[in-house]
Amino acid sequence: MLTLDQARALDAADPLAPLRSHFELADGLTYLDGNSLGALPRGASARVQRTLREEWGRDLIASWNRAGWIDQPRRLGDRLAPWIGARAGEVLFADSTSVNLYKVLHAALQLQQGQRTRIVSERSNFPTDNYIAQSVARAHGGELVLVDHPDELPALLDERCAVLLLTHVHYRSGRMHDMALLTRWAQQAGVLAVWDLAHSAGAVPVDLLGAAADFAVGCGYKYLNGGPGAPAFVWVHPRHHGQVWQPLTGWLGHAAPFRFEPDYRPAEGIQQYQCGTPPILAMAALDAAFDVFDAAQALGGMAALRAKSLALSQAFMDCVDARLSGATVHTPREASQRGSQVSIALADADGHALMQALIERAVIGDFRAGSPDLLRFGFTPLYTRFVDVVSAVDQLEDLLRSGQWREARFQQKGKVT
């Protein structure tokens, strides 16, 4: 079990420790919710201000060319590409994860040419993914079939199945699928594999090309630290480029948008998956966030980030086991099967109230209702410290012992939990 002195020693020896200075994190704050909203990069404010004052305020519409606004979705995609196992020119930032998922699921079903119309996923997948999949399946005369356990997936990869849709790292449990294995199983059965990387990108190794995945989507505001509502990204394997149209045929996905032609002609490659005008201010913040990843690359890249993430989450699980009576870890213990978070359930405590009490003590995690209710703690290796692990467990232990979480003010629920 990690002690405070040991945690301080690990932080002092951590080669990634300088990266924390790139973020706006208050003294005394233990922030373990980067799996929901990443911390603010220090460079983001200046970058957005420059976009506001110089690019928009001074240069106005000329900035579409002069500042390169029109190419920002592709430039940001190129910055992300090596972190998810893709190449330059293959990734595009646009819209939201849900909208991009709608695009790629339609494209995947078109590739199946009506011969297969079933989409298979997990019942416990993030709800928006399943909602979008239900809509797309109905539009193609098919259905969404959900499994209760991953072991049930192979049996459904049959001649009726068009698409296997999975979130690489499960949002509740933090369990990580074997992308290469499941993609291979799917494709051997003639099924296309669509991956949601919302809880993966920037935190765990991803190799889309190596796994031969078909499509991928993900968000920019969790481990990528692009800010609330940051643009999402979409990737399509090059073998599918030019084979089908995505359904949201907006003008910036046209082959020549400024010719203003009356009929749609899709752009080549990933550009087709852009629909409308990009949100330039939001993209400016995301651009600054990638500067931190450049710094991380110089300190060992994803291998170093993953090693630290695993060490942090293992230390947290060990402390929970040793110090929190009645706590159950719901995240896989096996390193290869977990992402960058740990979820726990408490047998004799209200999880929501307990998290609210933790937040009052400046330990920020989050709560996810379900069966069971879970407290989630994200370990973002860019800025999380080993002393944060000890601090979180210290406060949890004290709250469980004192029962302070039972106080009325912690029972109130806001719109966002």
Sequence and secondary structure as in RCSB ss.txt:
>XXXX:A:sequence
MLTLDQARALDAADPLAPLRSHFELADGLTYLDGNSLGALPRGASARVQRTLREEWGRDLIASWNRAGWIDQPRR
LGDRLAPWIGARAGEVLFADSTSVNLYKVLHAALQLQQGQRTRIVSERSNFPTDNYIAQSVARAHGGELVLVDHP
DELPALLDERCAVLLLTHVHYRSGRMHDMALLTRWAQQAGVLAVWDLAHSAGAVPVDLLGAAADFAVGCGYKYLN
GGPGAPAFVWVHPRHHGQVWQPLTGWLGHAAPFRFEPDYRPAEGIQQYQCGTPPILAMAALDAAFDVFDAAQALG
GMAALRAKSLALSQAFMDCVDARLSGATVHTPREASQRGSQVSIALADADGHALMQALIERAVIGDFRAGSPDLL
RFGFTPLYTRFVDVVSAVDQLEDLLRSGQWREARFQQKGKVT
>XXXX:A:secstr
   HHHHHHHHHH TTGGGGGGB   TT EE  TTTS   BHHHHHHHHHIIIIIIIITGGGHHHHS GGGHHHH
HHHHHGGGTT  TTSEEE S HHHHHHHHHHHHHHHTTTS  EEEEETTS HHHHHHHHHHHHHTT EEEEESSG
GGHHHH STTEEEEEEESB TTT BB  HHHHHHHHHHTT EEEEE TTTTTTS   HHHHT SEEEE SSSTT 
  TT   EEEE GGGTTTS  S   GGGBSSGGG  SS  B SGGGGG  S   HHHHHHHHHHHHHHHHHHHTT
HHHHHHHHHHHHHHHHHHHHHHH TTEEE S SSGGGB SEEEEEETTS HHHHHHHHHHTTEE EEE SSS EE
EEE  TTT  HHHHHHHHHHHHHHHHH GGGSGGGG   S  
